[in-house]
Amino acid sequence: MTATNQRVDLAGIVVDLLTQTDAVAKIIGHARQAKHLPDAELSPLSVVSANLDHLVQFGHGSRWQGVLGDSLHPSRPLRYVPEAPSPFDAPPMLWLNLIDGAPLVMRTKQLTGKLWPRLAGSDLIGPILDDAEVHGLRVGFLGGQPKIQAQLAAQLAEQRPNLHVSGFWAPERNEIENESLSMQLVAAIRESNTDILVVGLGKPRQELWMASYGSLTGASVLLAFGAVVDFLAGTVQRAPQWLATSGLEWAWRLSLEPRRLAQRYLVDDPPGLLTLQRQSKLISSTQGSPLRQKPARRFPRLQPPGEGKFVAVKAPVDVSVIAVTYNNADSVEQLISSLRVEASGLRLRIVIADNGSVDSTVKQLEKHDDVIVIPTGSNLGYAGGINAARPYTGDCEAVLILNPDLYVSPGSIQRLLNRMWLSQAGIVVPRLLEEDGTTYTSLRREPTVLRATGDALFGERVSRRPGWGSEIEYNLESYAHPHQIDWATGAALLIDSTLAKELGPWDEQFFLYSEETDYFKRARQAGARIWYEPESSMTHQMGGSGASVQLETLMAVNRIRYARKQQPVRTATMFQGAVIGHEILRSWKPQRGGVLRAVAAERSWSSLLTATGGTQPHDGFPFGTVIIPAHNEAAVITQTLEPLQPLAERGLIQVIVSCNGCTDDTAQIARRFSGVQVIEISTPSKVAALNAAEDIAKGYPRLYLDADIIITASALRMVFEHLSEPEVLSARPAFTYDTAGASGIVRAFYRARRRLPGTNDALWGAGAYGLSRIGRARFNQFPSVVADDLFIDQQFTAQEKTVLPTIPVQVKTPRTIGSLLAILRRNYRGQQELLRQEQAASTTRSTLGQLARSISGPVSAWDALVYVGMVAVARGSKKPAATGAGAVWERDDSSRQAA
């Protein structure tokens, strides 16, 4: 189907521009050619009349985008049916999209300068049947009510006595959505030796059925012609010609069937007019993309160990399964039992990270000697648990993340793998079932302000509202067919192992909820396709994380955190307003009032559930050196060293506390920690302390950590793993500001600073930054400057710096205005020092621009005003600078308190 006719791309649908005569000739010619060729030598052809509704259903940004092919892109069967030939062995489907609908005709004229005819299925069917009658082609009709089909059969016998009608099939909707029943229907059609199959199941079911089963029916041509059976039988009257010519046939049909068509014509389709105008173009090339080939396996097909056994960590497997448990003694056995059934046909490795369960979960897991159990020692959250298990996945085709309260239906993992290979998907999610067997609405759209507002106003009511008005996919038809999605709830997802490695760790800033939203977003940003596979099903007990005001609050707050991470400041602020509005409308419920109070009071967010420290698995921990310059840090050094001691004691990392000019017990306290090296110099200088520690540092990567910053073992592992990758230069952990006990002015200042992109992307400001060997080679010794972290930040471009999604380190802010001004004066002197040495560029103008763009309401405006005022006062201060830049410690002691 790559002949030289002209084509246009209309909102993502490649349409062939043909006259009616040429279209009919192409359809009949294909059927005749197939009839005279041996079986399977010519691929079947699916013909679609593309109107505005088709663009909305299958075009850019639609639910079914990428499911169908076109004349430049033949397609494999959409479904991987066990009893049918593999989609890679079945004949590919050719596609012919024809222009239908006044808006498409008008847009095509704008693009080509020529008025092309509208080719509706109802206009084409007459000439097609005429030619089929002449050439002895067998025509079958799929779709419509049996009564209407009987009327059509009588009319055809009377009006077209020489037409060979191969059969009529009138399946119920559940039949065409069921794989087994559809295969019975396929067998009946194939047995009838149909040449042309008229498919009138309604959009999008007819196209989806054709994409799934059309190549198995034996028909050489399939026509997705909607209501043509009704038109031919005379049960639905066509619009007068003058209405059709003027582009008002939709109004005619709406007047005949208002209840069925009002949603489509008045709500769903109008936004498609804008998409049609904005995302349409001429297609100059006639070269199509190659047909997807069966992907080569990364490892030779190996036999499972047998008897439902799992595979050890070092051997290659088909799938490595990760589950995170937290007091799941009542459900984890069911998960493992269902996985053993899957292991009879696949090589599986099972890795379970236990987040500090206090019930019998770990004891139950220890009964299974072929399950790899990783005790994290504390509740790291869902993302943290996954990250703890990631190093144990080993060589595999894919990584499967599962909730511990799932039951995996037999064959479901193989179905996920099949979909990954067939659709070249980066991530595949299954159908989730409630315990009563009903489908759970697990599919989601990317969060937006409009969708958050729609969900706030309507919740689960008005479930048929358009996609731009709901984040949740309520349309049950979406759960009956495989297709691309934005994301899904994180209970089960299969990730291609190459993509999993590329994306790296999950974002531990989300303790629970929204971590999967973020992961799916990152996958899409990396160019990966995410698919839903309905034939893979898993039963979810739901509520495995429990339900409480605290968890509901965390869910709402993490939605806001996600918006702040992924969206511009003003958009994120509007999104936050929608989330607060959602809680206001439900605050009358006893269990929701507390949620509203907590969500609206951002100061309380720090008290929500977050990851805790603990004894974590250290197998394979990447070696690196942690350098901690310390000057009179007796009050805080213990809390900094506690999470690092187990690693240092075993020699997994090197920890150096570089005491400089200390007059307190910092050195003595640090020496109590086994494995920690302590050095002392007399000069109270951070730079001197850094250089002294580097003289005895054993290797790379290196993390430079302020003495009052607590970093968890999991966060340190993520930093060192990232810095150990080839070509990586610098990185730092995520951080948050701890403003507890600070004055209102100080809190406003740091709220404004947190909104600045420059703060969130820089190496400075977190009290921790890391360098790889090649990154450290950018300079010799640390120069004698006040702002060492700013100096380091200036050594690297934006692309060479990475902020990792770790459990955030807590940066304690000054408590008083005076302390804040002292810090700002020091920062300003450090900036000026580097400017004079031409080691930094001024950022004043860009900071002011970012600050202005961060204003989205009265609160942010006040914060920005405070920020500007405090910086102006600090810069205008006449207080003399300390002598010997970089030689003397200057810091805020108001925040130097043990946690």
C-alpha positions in Angstrom: 0.0 0.0 0.0 2.8 2.4 -0.8 1.5 3.5 -4.3 2.0 7.0 -5.5 -1.3 8.5 -4.4 -1.1 11.7 -2.2 -1.3 11.4 1.6 -1.8 13.7 4.5 -1.3 13.3 8.2 -4.5 14.5 9.9 -4.0 14.7 13.7 -1.8 11.5 13.6 -3.9 9.6 11.1 -2.3 9.0 7.7 -5.0 9.4 5.1 -4.8 8.4 1.4 -6.4 10.9 -0.9 -8.3 9.1 -3.6 -11.4 9.6 -5.7 -14.3 7.3 -5.2 -13.5 5.4 -8.4 -9.9 4.9 -7.4 -10.8 3.8 -3.8 -13.3 1.2 -5.1 -10.9 0.0 -7.7 -8.1 -0.4 -5.1 -10.4 -2.3 -2.7 -11.9 -4.6 -5.4 -8.5 -5.1 -7.0 -7.0 -6.3 -3.7 -9.8 -8.7 -3.2 -9.5 -10.1 -6.7 -5.8 -10.4 -6.5 -6.0 -12.3 -3.2 -8.6 -14.6 -4.6 -6.3 -15.8 -7.3 -3.2 -16.2 -5.2 -2.4 -19.2 -3.0 -3.2 -18.9 0.7 -1.5 -16.2 2.7 0.6 -14.8 -0.2 -1.2 -11.4 0.0 -1.7 -9.6 3.2 -5.3 -8.7 4.1 -6.4 -5.0 3.7 -8.4 -3.1 6.3 -10.3 0.0 5.0 -11.3 2.8 7.4 -13.4 5.8 6.6 -11.7 8.4 8.9 -14.0 11.1 10.2 -13.5 13.5 13.1 -14.6 10.9 15.6 -12.0 8.5 14.2 -9.3 11.2 14.8 -10.5 11.7 18.4 -10.5 8.0 19.0 -7.2 7.0 17.3 -5.2 10.2 16.6 -2.7 12.2 18.5 -3.3 12.0 22.3 -6.2 9.6 22.0 -7.0 6.5 24.0 -6.2 4.2 21.0 -3.2 6.0 19.5 -0.7 3.7 17.8 -3.1 0.7 17.8 -3.9 0.7 14.1 -1.7 0.9 11.0 -2.0 2.9 7.8 -0.8 2.6 4.2 2.8 3.4 5.2 2.8 1.3 8.3 1.4 -2.3 8.1 0.7 -3.8 11.5 1.0 -7.1 13.3 -2.1 -8.6 14.9 -2.9 -6.6 18.1 -3.4 -9.7 20.2 -1.1 -12.6 21.0 -3.6 -15.4 20.8 -2.3 -18.7 22.1 -4.3 -20.9 19.8 -3.4 -18.8 16.7 -0.1 -18.4 14.9 2.3 -16.0 16.6 1.7 -12.4 15.5 5.2 -12.5 14.0 4.2 -15.5 11.9 0.6 -14.4 11.0 0.3 -12.2 7.8 0.6 -8.5 8.5 -2.4 -6.2 8.1 -2.4 -3.5 5.4 -4.4 -0.4 6.0 -6.2 2.1 3.8 -7.6 5.2 5.6 -10.0 7.3 3.5 -11.2 10.8 4.1 -14.7 11.2 5.6 -16.3 14.2 7.3 -16.5 17.8 6.4 -13.8 19.0 8.8 -11.3 16.6 7.3 -12.3 17.6 3.8 -11.8 21.3 4.6 -8.4 20.7 6.4 -7.2 18.6 3.5 -8.1 21.3 1.0 -6.0 23.8 3.2 -3.0 21.5 3.0 -3.2 20.4 -0.7 -5.0 23.3 -2.4 -7.5 20.8 -3.8 -11.0 19.7 -2.8 -11.0 15.9 -2.3 -14.2 13.9 -2.2 -15.6 12.7 1.1 -15.6 8.9 1.0 -18.0 7.7 3.7 -18.5 4.0 4.1 -22.2 4.5 3.3 -21.3 6.0 -0.1 -18.7 3.4 -1.0 -20.6 0.3 0.0 -23.0 0.4 -3.1 -20.2 0.5 -5.7 -18.2 -2.1 -3.8 -21.2 -4.5 -3.7 -21.8 -3.8 -7.4 -18.2 -4.8 -8.4 -18.2 -7.7 -6.0 -21.3 -9.0 -7.7 -19.7 -8.7 -11.1 -16.4 -10.4 -10.1 -17.9 -13.2 -8.0 -16.5 -12.0 -4.7 -18.0 -13.4 -1.5 -19.2 -10.7 0.9 -19.9 -11.3 4.6 -21.5 -8.9 7.2 -20.3 -8.7 10.8 -22.3 -6.6 13.2 -25.8 -5.3 13.6 -28.9 -6.8 15.2 -30.1 -10.2 13.9 -33.5 -8.6 13.0 -31.8 -6.0 10.9 -29.5 -8.5 9.3 -32.6 -10.6 8.3 -34.0 -7.5 6.6 -30.7 -6.9 4.8 -30.5 -10.5 3.6 -34.0 -10.2 2.1 -33.2 -6.9 0.4 -29.9 -8.2 -1.0 -31.5 -11.3 -2.4 -34.1 -9.2 -4.1 -31.9 -6.3 -5.3 -28.6 -8.1 -5.9 -29.5 -11.7 -6.7 -26.0 -12.5 -8.1 -24.1 -11.3 -5.0 -22.5 -14.1 -3.1 -23.3 -13.5 0.5 -21.0 -15.7 2.6 -22.8 -15.1 5.9 -24.1 -12.8 8.6 -22.7 -12.7 12.1 -24.3 -10.6 14.9 -22.1 -11.1 18.0 -22.9 -9.5 21.3 -20.5 -7.0 22.7 -19.1 -9.4 25.3 -18.3 -11.8 22.5 -16.1 -9.4 20.6 -14.3 -8.3 23.8 -13.6 -11.9 24.8 -10.6 -13.6 23.2 -12.0 -17.2 23.2 -15.4 -16.2 21.8 -13.8 -14.0 19.2 -11.7 -16.9 18.1 -14.9 -19.0 17.6 -16.3 -16.1 15.5 -13.0 -16.0 13.5 -13.3 -19.8 12.8 -16.8 -19.4 11.5 -15.9 -16.5 9.2 -12.8 -18.4 7.9 -14.9 -21.4 7.2 -17.2 -19.3 5.1 -14.4 -18.3 2.6 -15.3 -14.7 2.8 -13.4 -12.3 0.5 -14.8 -9.0 1.7 -16.0 -8.7 5.3 -18.1 -5.6 6.1 -17.5 -4.9 9.8 -20.2 -2.8 11.4 -19.5 -3.1 15.2 -19.3 0.6 15.8 -16.2 2.7 16.5 -13.8 1.9 18.0 -14.8 -1.7 18.5 -14.8 -2.6 14.8 -11.3 -1.2 14.2 -9.9 -2.8 17.4 -11.5 -6.2 16.5 -10.0 -6.0 13.0 -6.6 -5.1 14.3 -6.8 -8.0 16.7 -8.4 -10.8 14.6 -8.8 -9.5 11.1 -5.8 -11.3 9.6 -7.0 -14.6 11.1 -10.5 -14.5 9.4 -9.2 -15.4 5.9 -11.0 -12.3 4.4 -8.7 -10.4 2.0 -10.5 -7.1 2.6 -12.2 -5.8 5.8 -14.3 -2.7 5.7 -14.8 -0.7 8.9 -18.1 0.8 7.8 -19.9 1.4 11.0 -23.7 1.7 10.5 -23.7 0.6 6.9 -25.8 -2.5 7.7 -28.5 -0.2 9.1 -28.3 2.1 6.0 -28.5 -0.8 3.6 -31.4 -2.4 5.4 -33.2 0.9 5.5 -33.7 1.0 9.2 -31.7 4.2 9.6 -32.4 7.1 7.2 -29.4 8.9 5.6 -29.3 12.7 5.8 -30.5 14.6 2.8 -27.8 15.3 0.3 -27.8 19.0 0.9 -27.2 18.5 4.6 -24.3 16.1 3.9 -22.8 18.5 1.4 -22.9 21.4 3.8 -21.2 19.3 6.5 -24.3 19.0 8.8 -24.9 15.2 8.5 -23.7 15.0 12.2 -26.6 17.2 13.2 -29.0 15.0 11.3 -27.8 11.8 13.0 -27.8 13.6 16.4 -31.5 14.5 15.9 -32.3 10.8 15.2 -30.3 9.3 18.1 -29.7 12.1 20.7 -29.1 9.8 23.6 -26.5 7.7 21.9 -24.7 10.4 20.0 -24.9 13.5 22.2 -21.7 12.7 24.1 -19.8 12.1 20.9 -20.9 15.1 18.9 -21.2 17.7 21.6 -18.5 16.7 24.2 -15.9 14.3 22.9 -15.4 15.4 19.3 -15.2 19.3 19.4 -11.6 19.4 20.9 -10.6 17.3 17.9 -11.2 20.2 15.7 -8.3 22.1 17.4 -6.1 19.0 17.2 -7.0 18.7 13.5 -6.0 22.3 12.8 -2.8 22.2 14.8 -1.4 18.8 14.1 -1.9 18.1 10.4 0.6 18.1 7.6 1.3 16.9 4.1 3.3 13.7 3.7 5.9 14.0 1.0 7.6 10.6 1.5 6.0 7.3 0.2 8.5 5.3 2.2 6.9 3.4 5.1 8.5 2.2 8.2 9.6 -1.5 8.3 7.3 -4.0 9.9 8.2 -4.8 13.4 10.3 -7.9 13.6 10.4 -10.5 16.3 12.9 -9.2 18.9 16.0 -11.2 19.6 16.1 -12.5 23.2 18.9 -11.2 25.3 19.6 -14.8 26.6 19.1 -18.2 24.9 15.8 -19.8 25.9 16.6 -21.8 28.9 14.5 -24.4 30.5 12.9 -23.5 33.9 14.4 -25.4 36.8 11.1 -27.3 37.1 8.6 -28.1 39.9 7.8 -24.4 40.2 11.3 -23.5 41.5 12.8 -20.1 41.3 16.3 -19.2 40.0 19.3 -18.1 42.0 20.7 -14.6 41.7 23.6 -15.2 39.3 21.8 -17.2 36.6 20.0 -15.5 33.6 16.2 -15.5 33.8 13.3 -14.4 31.8 11.9 -12.2 34.5 13.1 -10.9 37.9 10.2 -10.2 40.2 10.5 -7.5 42.9 8.0 -7.2 45.7 8.1 -4.9 48.8 6.5 -6.3 52.0 5.5 -4.5 55.1 3.4 -6.6 57.5 2.0 -8.8 54.7 1.9 -12.1 56.5 -1.7 -12.6 55.4 -1.1 -12.3 51.7 2.5 -13.0 50.7 2.1 -16.8 50.6 -0.6 -16.4 48.0 1.6 -14.3 45.9 4.5 -16.8 46.0 2.2 -19.7 45.3 0.8 -18.0 42.2 4.4 -17.2 41.1 5.4 -20.9 41.4 2.7 -21.8 38.9 4.2 -19.2 36.5 7.7 -20.6 37.1 6.6 -23.9 35.5 7.0 -22.2 32.1 9.4 -19.3 32.8 12.6 -18.8 34.5 11.8 -16.4 37.4 13.9 -14.9 40.1 12.0 -13.6 43.1 13.5 -10.7 45.2 11.5 -9.5 48.1 12.5 -6.4 50.1 11.0 -6.4 53.6 10.5 -2.9 55.0 10.8 -3.8 58.7 7.8 -6.0 59.1 6.9 -6.7 62.8 4.5 -9.6 62.0 5.5 -13.0 60.7 6.2 -11.9 57.1 10.0 -12.5 57.2 9.6 -15.9 58.9 7.2 -17.0 56.2 9.5 -15.8 53.5 12.5 -17.6 55.0 10.7 -20.9 54.5 11.3 -20.5 50.8 15.0 -21.1 50.2 14.7 -20.0 46.5 13.3 -16.6 47.4 15.8 -13.8 47.9 14.8 -11.9 51.0 16.3 -8.4 51.6 15.6 -7.1 55.1 15.9 -3.3 54.8 15.7 -3.0 58.6 13.2 -0.1 58.5 10.3 1.2 56.4 12.0 2.8 53.4 8.7 3.3 51.6 7.7 1.6 48.3 10.3 3.3 46.1 13.0 2.7 48.7 12.1 -0.9 49.0 12.2 -1.3 45.2 15.6 0.4 45.1 16.9 -1.9 47.8 15.9 -4.9 45.7 17.1 -3.6 42.3 20.8 -4.7 42.7 19.6 -8.3 43.0 17.7 -8.6 39.8 20.7 -9.8 37.8 20.6 -10.7 34.1 17.0 -10.8 32.9 14.7 -9.9 30.0 12.4 -7.8 32.2 11.8 -6.7 35.8 8.3 -7.2 37.2 7.2 -5.0 40.1 4.4 -6.6 42.2 2.5 -5.6 45.2 2.7 -8.3 47.9 -1.1 -8.6 48.1 -1.6 -9.8 44.5 -2.6 -13.2 43.1 -1.1 -13.7 39.6 -3.4 -15.6 37.2 -1.8 -18.5 35.3 0.0 -17.4 32.2 -0.2 -13.7 33.0 3.6 -13.0 33.1 4.0 -14.7 29.7 1.2 -12.5 28.4 3.0 -9.4 29.6 6.3 -10.5 28.0 4.4 -11.2 24.7 3.0 -7.7 24.8 6.4 -6.2 25.5 7.9 -8.0 22.5 4.9 -7.5 20.1 4.4 -3.8 20.8 8.0 -2.9 21.5 6.8 -1.6 24.9 9.1 -0.3 27.6 6.5 -1.0 30.3 3.4 -3.3 30.3 0.7 -3.4 32.9 -1.9 -6.1 33.4 -5.6 -6.0 34.1 -6.2 -5.7 37.9 -9.2 -7.5 39.3 -11.1 -6.9 42.5 -11.5 -9.8 44.8 -15.0 -10.4 43.4 -13.6 -10.7 39.9 -14.7 -7.3 38.6 -12.2 -5.1 36.8 -10.5 -2.4 38.9 -10.2 1.0 37.2 -6.4 1.0 37.4 -5.5 3.0 34.2 -4.6 6.7 34.6 -4.0 9.8 32.5 -1.2 12.3 33.1 -2.3 14.6 36.0 -3.3 18.1 34.8 -5.1 21.0 36.3 -8.3 20.3 34.3 -8.3 16.6 35.2 -7.7 17.4 38.9 -10.5 19.9 38.8 -12.8 17.4 37.1 -12.0 14.8 39.7 -12.5 17.3 42.5 -16.0 18.3 41.2 -17.3 14.9 40.1 -15.3 12.1 41.6 -16.6 8.8 40.3 -19.8 10.4 39.2 -20.3 11.4 35.5 -17.8 8.7 34.7 -18.4 9.2 30.9 -16.8 12.7 31.0 -14.1 13.3 28.4 -10.5 12.4 29.1 -9.4 15.9 29.7 -11.8 16.0 32.7 -10.6 12.9 34.6 -7.3 11.4 35.6 -8.9 8.0 36.1 -10.0 6.0 33.0 -13.5 4.9 33.8 -14.5 3.7 30.3 -14.7 -0.1 30.6 -14.0 -0.5 26.9 -10.5 0.7 27.7 -10.0 -2.4 29.9 -11.2 -4.8 27.2 -8.4 -4.1 24.6 -4.7 -3.7 24.6 -3.5 -0.1 24.0 -1.0 2.5 25.0 -1.6 4.4 28.2 0.0 7.2 30.2 0.4 5.3 33.5 -1.4 2.9 35.8 -1.5 2.2 39.5 1.8 0.7 40.6 0.5 -2.6 41.9 2.0 -4.5 38.9 4.2 -3.4 36.0 6.7 -5.3 33.8 9.7 -3.2 32.8 12.1 -4.0 30.0 15.4 -4.5 31.7 17.2 -2.1 29.4 14.8 0.6 30.2 14.9 -0.2 33.9 18.7 0.3 33.9 18.3 3.5 31.9 15.8 5.0 34.3 17.7 3.9 37.4 16.3 4.1 40.9 12.7 5.1 41.8 12.3 8.5 43.4 12.5 8.0 47.1 11.1 11.5 47.8 7.7 9.9 47.4 7.5 7.6 50.4 4.2 6.1 49.2 1.9 7.2 46.3 2.9 9.1 43.2 6.2 7.2 42.9 4.7 5.2 40.1 3.3 8.3 38.4 6.8 9.8 38.4 8.4 6.5 37.1 6.0 6.2 34.2 6.5 9.9 33.4 10.3 9.4 33.3 9.8 6.3 31.1 7.7 8.3 28.6 10.2 11.2 28.7 12.9 8.6 27.7 10.8 7.6 24.7 9.4 4.4 26.0 5.9 3.2 25.1 3.6 2.0 28.0 1.0 -0.7 27.1 -1.9 -2.2 28.9 -2.5 -6.0 28.3 -6.0 -7.1 29.3 -5.4 -10.8 28.9 -2.9 -10.7 31.7 -4.8 -10.4 34.9 -3.9 -10.2 38.6 -6.3 -10.1 41.6 -5.5 -7.4 44.1 -6.7 -7.4 47.6 -6.6 -3.6 47.6 -5.7 -1.4 50.5 -2.5 -3.3 51.1 -1.0 -0.1 52.4 -4.0 0.4 54.7 -6.3 3.3 55.0 -6.2 6.2 57.4 -6.3 10.0 57.5 -2.5 10.0 57.5 -2.3 7.9 54.3 -5.1 9.9 52.6 -3.1 13.1 53.4 0.1 11.6 52.1 -1.6 10.7 48.9 -2.9 14.2 48.4 0.4 15.9 49.4 2.4 13.6 47.1 0.2 14.6 44.2 1.2 18.2 44.8 4.8 17.2 45.2 4.6 15.4 41.8 3.1 18.5 40.2 5.9 20.6 41.6 8.5 18.3 40.3 7.1 17.8 36.8 5.2 21.1 36.0 6.0 24.8 35.9 5.5 26.7 39.1 2.3 28.4 38.2 0.8 25.2 36.9 1.8 23.4 40.0 0.2 26.1 42.1 -3.1 25.8 40.2 -2.9 22.0 40.6 -2.4 22.4 44.3 -5.5 24.6 44.4 -7.5 21.8 42.6 -6.2 19.3 45.2 -7.2 21.5 48.1 -10.6 22.1 46.4 -11.1 18.3 46.2 -10.6 18.1 50.0 -12.9 21.1 50.7 -15.7 19.5 48.8 -15.3 16.3 50.9 -14.4 17.9 54.2 -18.0 17.3 55.6 -17.0 13.6 55.8 -15.7 12.8 59.3 -12.6 11.1 57.9 -11.7 13.8 55.4 -11.6 16.9 57.6 -8.2 16.1 59.0 -6.9 15.6 55.4 -8.0 19.1 54.4 -6.3 20.7 57.4 -3.0 18.8 56.7 -3.0 19.5 53.0 -3.7 23.2 53.4 -1.0 23.6 56.1 2.2 22.9 54.3 4.2 23.4 57.5 2.7 20.1 58.7 3.9 18.0 55.7 7.3 17.3 57.4 5.4 15.2 60.0 3.9 12.9 57.4 5.2 9.4 56.9 8.7 9.3 55.6 11.5 6.8 55.2 13.4 5.9 58.3 16.9 4.8 58.8 17.9 1.3 59.8 20.2 -1.6 59.1 20.0 -2.2 55.4 21.5 -4.8 53.0 25.0 -3.9 52.1 25.9 -6.7 49.6 27.5 -5.2 46.5 27.6 -1.8 48.1 29.7 0.4 45.7 32.9 1.6 47.3 33.4 5.3 47.8 34.8 7.9 50.2 32.7 10.2 52.4 34.6 13.3 53.5 33.1 15.3 56.4 34.8 18.6 57.3 33.9 19.4 60.9 34.5 22.4 63.1 33.0 22.2 66.6 30.3 19.8 65.6 30.0 17.9 68.8 26.2 18.6 68.9 25.5 17.0 65.6 28.3 14.7 64.5 26.8 11.6 66.1 23.6 11.7 64.1 25.6 12.2 60.9 27.9 9.2 61.5 25.3 6.7 62.8 23.9 5.6 59.4 27.5 5.5 58.0 29.2 3.4 60.7 27.9 -0.1 59.5 29.3 0.6 56.1 32.6 2.0 57.3 33.0 -0.8 59.9 32.8 -3.5 57.2 35.2 -1.6 54.9 32.5 -1.0 52.3 33.1 2.7 52.3 35.7 5.1 53.6 34.5 7.8 56.0 36.9 10.6 57.0 36.0 13.2 59.5 38.3 16.1 59.0 38.3 18.1 62.3 39.7 21.6 61.8 40.4 24.1 64.6 38.0 22.2 66.9 37.8 23.3 70.5 35.1 20.9 71.6 34.7 17.1 71.6 34.0 16.6 67.9 37.1 14.5 67.3 36.7 12.3 70.4 33.0 11.6 69.5 33.9 10.7 66.0 36.6 8.3 67.1 34.0 6.3 69.0 32.6 5.1 65.6 34.4 2.0 64.5 35.7 2.2 60.9 35.6 6.0 60.8 38.9 7.8 60.2 39.5 11.0 62.1 42.2 13.6 61.3 42.8 16.9 63.0 44.3 20.1 61.8 44.8 23.3 63.8 43.4 25.7 61.2 39.7 26.4 61.4 39.1 26.3 57.6 36.6 24.1 55.6 38.8 24.2 52.5 41.9 23.2 54.5 39.9 20.4 56.0 38.7 19.1 52.6 42.2 19.2 51.2 43.7 17.4 54.2 41.1 14.6 53.9 41.7 14.2 50.2 45.4 13.5 50.9 44.3 10.2 52.6 41.2 9.4 50.6 41.5 5.9 49.0 39.3 6.1 46.0 36.3 7.3 44.1 33.6 8.3 43.9 33.6 10.9 46.7 30.8 12.5 48.7 31.5 15.8 50.4 29.1 16.0 53.4 28.5 18.8 55.8 28.7 17.6 59.4 25.1 18.4 60.2 23.6 16.6 57.3 22.2 13.1 57.7 22.3 10.8 54.7 20.7 7.4 54.7 22.5 4.3 53.4 20.1 3.9 50.6 20.7 7.5 49.5 24.4 7.1 49.7 24.2 3.9 47.7 22.3 5.7 45.0 24.8 8.5 44.8 27.8 6.1 44.6 26.1 3.8 42.1 25.4 6.8 39.8 28.9 8.2 40.1 30.3 4.8 39.3 28.7 4.9 35.9 30.9 5.7 32.9 31.1 9.4 31.9 29.2 10.5 35.0 30.8 13.6 36.6 28.8 15.0 39.5 25.6 14.4 41.5 24.0 15.1 44.8 21.1 13.7 46.8 17.7 15.3 46.9 17.1 17.7 49.8 14.4 19.5 51.7 14.5 22.5 54.0 13.7 21.9 57.6 12.2 25.2 58.8 11.0 23.9 62.2 11.4 26.6 64.8 12.2 29.3 62.2 10.6 32.7 62.1 7.9 33.5 59.6 10.3 35.7 57.5 12.8 32.9 57.4 10.2 30.4 56.3 9.0 32.7 53.6 12.5 33.2 52.3 13.1 29.5 52.0 9.7 28.8 50.4 10.7 31.3 47.7 14.2 29.8 47.3 12.7 26.3 46.9 10.6 27.5 44.0 13.6 28.6 42.0 14.7 26.1 39.4 18.3 27.1 39.9 18.2 26.0 43.5 16.7 22.6 42.6 19.2 21.8 39.8 22.4 23.1 41.4 25.0 21.1 43.4 25.2 23.8 46.1 22.7 24.2 48.9 22.1 20.6 49.9 25.1 20.2 52.2 26.2 17.3 50.1 27.7 16.8 46.7 29.5 14.0 45.0 32.2 13.7 42.3 33.4 10.8 40.2 37.1 10.4 39.4 36.8 12.2 36.1 34.7 14.9 37.7 37.2 15.5 40.5 39.9 15.8 37.8 38.3 19.1 36.7 40.4 21.0 39.3 43.5 20.5 41.5 43.1 21.3 45.2 40.1 23.0 46.6 40.9 26.7 46.3 40.8 29.0 49.3 37.3 30.3 48.7 34.3 30.8 51.0 31.8 29.1 48.8 33.3 25.7 48.0 30.0 24.2 46.9 29.4 27.1 44.5 32.9 26.7 43.2 32.2 23.0 42.5 28.9 23.8 40.9 30.6 26.1 38.4 32.9 23.4 37.2 30.1 21.6 35.4 27.4 22.3 32.9 23.8 21.7 33.6 24.0 18.4 31.6 26.9 17.3 33.7 25.1 17.6 37.0 22.5 15.2 38.4 20.1 15.6 41.3 19.2 12.0 42.3 15.8 10.9 43.5 17.0 9.8 46.9 15.4 10.0 50.3 15.9 13.7 50.8 18.6 14.9 53.2 17.3 17.5 55.6 18.9 21.0 55.4 18.2 22.9 58.6 17.6 26.5 58.0 18.5 29.4 60.3 16.0 30.1 62.9 16.3 33.9 63.2 16.4 36.8 60.7 19.8 37.8 62.1 21.2 34.3 61.4 19.7 34.3 57.9 21.4 37.6 57.1 24.7 36.3 58.4 24.4 33.3 56.0 23.4 35.5 53.1 26.3 37.9 53.7 28.7 35.0 53.6 27.1 33.6 50.4 27.3 37.0 48.8 31.0 37.3 49.7 31.6 33.9 48.3 29.9 34.8 45.0 31.8 38.0 44.7 35.1 36.2 45.4 34.5 33.7 42.6 33.4 36.5 40.3 36.6 38.4 40.9 38.6 35.2 40.2 36.4 34.7 37.0 35.4 31.3 38.4 31.7 32.0 38.3 29.2 34.1 36.3 26.6 36.5 37.8 23.2 34.9 38.2 21.3 38.0 39.5 19.3 38.6 36.4 18.3 35.0 35.9 17.4 34.6 39.6 15.1 37.7 39.4 13.5 36.2 36.3 12.9 32.9 38.0 11.6 34.6 41.1 9.1 36.6 39.0 7.9 33.5 37.2 7.4 31.7 40.5 4.7 34.1 41.6 1.3 32.6 41.2 -0.7 34.1 44.1 -0.5 36.3 47.2 1.5 33.8 49.2 4.2 33.3 46.6 4.2 37.1 45.9 4.9 37.7 49.6 7.6 35.1 49.7 9.3 36.6 46.6 9.2 40.1 48.2 10.8 38.7 51.4 13.5 37.0 49.3 14.3 40.2 47.4 14.3 42.2 50.6 16.6 39.9 52.6 19.1 39.6 49.7 19.1 43.4 49.3 19.7 44.0 53.0 22.5 41.3 53.1 24.2 42.8 50.0 23.9 46.3 51.3 25.4 45.4 54.7 28.6 47.3 55.6 29.8 44.6 57.9 33.5 43.9 57.0 34.4 40.6 55.4 36.3 38.0 57.3 40.0 38.2 56.5 41.6 35.5 54.5 38.8 34.3 52.3 38.0 30.7 53.0 40.2 30.6 56.0 37.7 30.9 58.8 34.5 29.0 59.4 31.4 31.1 59.1 28.1 29.3 59.8 24.7 29.5 61.4 24.8 28.0 64.9 21.0 28.6 65.5 20.3 25.4 63.5 23.1 23.3 65.0 21.0 21.1 67.1 20.9 17.3 67.2 17.8 15.8 65.6 
